[in-house]
Amino acid sequence: MGFFAMIASMLLGIFLIVYGIYRRNKKSNNWYIILIALGILFVLFAIYLGFPK
């Protein structure tokens, strides 16, 4: 279960980072900051889950 959560978190984080950067280039609102920050949090969570316990 933890492996699938790690993979899902990594993919979702990468998607949010890429989408946030894409939205930044369109100069729309400040939602891109929240999207990039959330993406980074998901990637960091996936790295945490990947550490051996």
Helices and strands as residue ranges (DSSP letters): H 2-25, H 31-50
